Amino acid sequence: MSYLTKERVSTFFNDFGGKATNTGSVEGQIALLTERINRISEHLQANKQDFSTHRGIMKLVGQRKRLLTYLSKQDLQGYRALIEKLGLRK
């Protein structure tokens, strides 16, 4: 995962989680998973028969879905703001 350097990860958590050291924030984790899903989706468009990567992206999507469900139950306004900021549901 050379596209996720320490600086890039810290900017995700800084932008979405409040502080760069707040790596446990749900918003930051969702943003990081979204970035990983987007990168893997680009890979899968070029390599359509890479089934093991397809399974990996499905696991990431499920994990992001669970975190989004948790966030929607805890902080509905934060959930809506995060979805708008990341451009998830259209």
Secondary structure as UniProt FT lines:
FT   TURN            2..3
FT   HELIX           6..17
FT   TURN            20..21
FT   TURN            23..24
FT   HELIX           26..46
FT   TURN            48..49
FT   HELIX           51..74
FT   HELIX           76..86
//
